[in-house]
């Protein structure tokens, strides 16, 4: 079972005792805008990294080639 980015964010929010509204406020955007992104799980790598930083996490997004190279 693979979790979407939004599902992962919700889990971390719960563990951090934060709400989507709290996160949106910290990101200086409306709760509605962030909720819409969460419902579509539509985040750029930059947004995911920003959310991770706010939540005290590290976001990693890599491709691993067959030879082991990471991009």
Backbone bond lengths (Angstrom), bond angles and torsions (degrees), N, CA, C in turn:
res aa  C-N    CA-C-N  psi(-1)  N-CA   C-N-CA  omega(-1)  CA-C   N-CA-C  phi
1 X - - - 1.450 - - 1.534 108.99 -
2 X 1.299 116.00 120.61 1.458 121.54 179.88 1.523 109.49 -101.50
3 X 1.308 116.18 130.23 1.459 121.45 178.43 1.521 109.54 -88.57
4 X 1.325 115.89 143.12 1.464 119.86 174.93 1.527 108.45 -75.32
5 X 1.318 116.15 165.94 1.470 120.87 177.27 1.529 109.36 -58.12
6 X 1.334 116.93 -42.80 1.462 120.45 -179.04 1.524 111.17 -62.33
7 X 1.325 117.18 -41.23 1.469 120.27 178.88 1.526 110.53 -63.93
8 X 1.322 116.30 -40.32 1.467 120.30 177.68 1.523 110.56 -63.88
9 X 1.328 116.74 -41.97 1.468 120.96 178.83 1.523 109.79 -62.49
10 X 1.324 117.51 -43.26 1.474 120.67 179.09 1.531 111.42 -60.72
11 X 1.323 117.18 -41.20 1.470 121.02 178.48 1.528 110.02 -62.15
12 X 1.333 116.38 -45.97 1.464 120.47 -179.48 1.524 110.50 -65.77
13 X 1.333 116.86 -41.25 1.472 120.10 177.14 1.520 110.23 -56.56
14 X 1.323 116.09 -46.37 1.466 120.05 -179.12 1.526 110.55 -61.48
15 X 1.319 116.60 -43.80 1.470 120.53 179.62 1.529 112.13 -64.96
16 X 1.337 116.50 -28.61 1.465 121.81 -179.39 1.538 111.72 -91.88
17 X 1.347 116.23 3.17 1.473 121.29 -177.02 1.528 111.71 55.96
18 X 1.330 115.66 42.94 1.457 122.13 178.17 1.525 109.14 -120.17
19 X 1.315 115.23 159.11 1.452 121.45 175.56 1.527 109.29 -110.41
20 X 1.309 115.40 168.94 1.461 120.40 174.56 1.528 108.67 -60.89
21 X 1.320 116.94 -37.51 1.473 120.67 177.98 1.521 111.10 -61.76
22 X 1.336 117.06 -42.30 1.469 120.66 177.71 1.525 110.41 -60.47
23 X 1.321 115.77 -45.36 1.464 120.76 -179.30 1.527 110.73 -63.76
24 X 1.322 116.32 -45.15 1.470 120.79 179.77 1.526 110.68 -59.75
25 X 1.328 116.34 -43.49 1.465 120.36 -179.93 1.525 110.65 -61.50
26 X 1.325 116.70 -43.50 1.461 121.25 178.92 1.522 111.27 -64.28
27 X 1.339 116.12 -33.74 1.464 120.84 179.89 1.525 112.50 -83.53
28 X 1.329 116.10 -1.66 1.472 122.47 -179.43 1.533 111.66 59.90
29 X 1.332 114.75 46.12 1.455 120.13 173.41 1.518 108.69 -139.84
30 X 1.308 116.12 166.53 1.457 118.75 -177.34 1.527 110.88 -73.71
31 X 1.323 115.61 152.31 1.450 121.30 176.36 1.510 109.77 -60.27
32 X 1.335 116.11 -39.56 1.462 120.90 -179.28 1.533 111.15 -61.86
33 X 1.306 116.77 -44.18 1.466 120.38 179.57 1.528 110.53 -61.58
34 X 1.333 116.56 -46.95 1.462 119.89 -179.91 1.526 110.86 -66.70
35 X 1.320 117.34 -39.06 1.467 120.66 177.65 1.518 111.21 -61.66
36 X 1.332 116.29 -39.73 1.466 120.16 177.54 1.530 110.58 -63.55
37 X 1.319 116.95 -43.43 1.468 120.30 177.36 1.530 110.10 -62.87
38 X 1.329 116.33 -39.46 1.466 120.50 179.46 1.530 110.27 -65.11
39 X 1.313 117.75 -40.37 1.468 119.83 -177.96 1.531 111.19 -67.60
40 X 1.326 116.71 -29.54 1.470 120.96 177.70 1.528 111.94 -94.08
41 X 1.337 116.27 -10.26 1.466 122.57 -173.35 1.530 109.34 49.77
42 X 1.316 113.84 50.57 1.461 122.25 -173.05 1.527 110.00 -113.40
43 X 1.331 116.71 84.71 1.451 121.48 -178.24 1.530 109.97 -124.37
44 X 1.320 115.55 139.73 1.458 119.42 171.88 1.526 107.50 -77.75
45 X 1.316 116.83 164.92 1.462 120.25 176.33 1.524 110.21 -60.32
46 X 1.321 116.73 -37.50 1.462 121.20 179.99 1.530 110.33 -63.80
47 X 1.336 117.07 -43.43 1.467 120.24 178.34 1.531 111.04 -65.13
48 X 1.324 116.83 -42.06 1.467 120.69 178.99 1.525 110.14 -62.55
49 X 1.313 117.45 -40.81 1.461 121.50 178.60 1.528 110.86 -65.57
50 X 1.340 116.99 -39.76 1.467 121.26 177.84 1.531 110.35 -63.84
51 X 1.322 116.30 -43.98 1.466 120.74 178.88 1.525 109.89 -62.63
52 X 1.314 116.79 -43.90 1.466 120.67 179.04 1.525 110.52 -59.21
53 X 1.319 117.01 -44.21 1.461 120.99 -179.82 1.527 110.50 -61.62
54 X 1.314 116.59 -44.41 1.466 121.22 178.88 1.529 110.29 -61.05
55 X 1.323 116.13 -39.30 1.467 120.91 -176.93 1.528 113.03 -86.50
56 X 1.323 116.36 3.74 1.456 120.38 177.62 1.514 113.12 74.11
57 X 1.320 115.87 30.06 1.461 121.78 -178.96 1.524 109.63 -118.62
58 X 1.313 114.22 174.11 1.461 121.44 174.49 1.528 106.93 -116.14
59 X 1.324 116.94 129.83 1.465 121.66 178.54 1.520 108.06 -102.17
60 X 1.331 115.85 129.22 1.458 121.01 177.27 1.522 108.90 -124.14
61 X 1.296 115.54 130.23 1.462 121.33 176.41 1.524 106.98 -134.96
62 X 1.327 115.74 107.27 1.457 119.31 -176.35 1.521 111.08 -137.10
63 X 1.311 113.95 155.82 1.449 121.91 169.17 1.525 105.90 -108.28
64 X 1.324 116.04 135.66 1.460 120.43 177.37 1.521 107.78 -113.86
65 X 1.331 115.69 115.93 1.460 121.24 -179.17 1.528 110.21 -75.49
66 X 1.311 116.35 164.02 1.470 121.09 -178.82 1.522 112.33 -56.78
67 X 1.344 116.90 -31.42 1.461 120.10 -179.87 1.536 112.56 -83.28
68 X 1.341 116.81 2.72 1.456 121.34 178.04 1.518 114.94 94.50
69 X 1.347 116.56 -9.43 1.466 119.17 177.85 1.524 109.64 -62.74
70 X 1.331 114.67 141.20 1.464 120.43 178.85 1.521 109.30 -112.00
71 X 1.309 114.75 133.78 1.468 120.84 179.70 1.506 107.66 -123.06
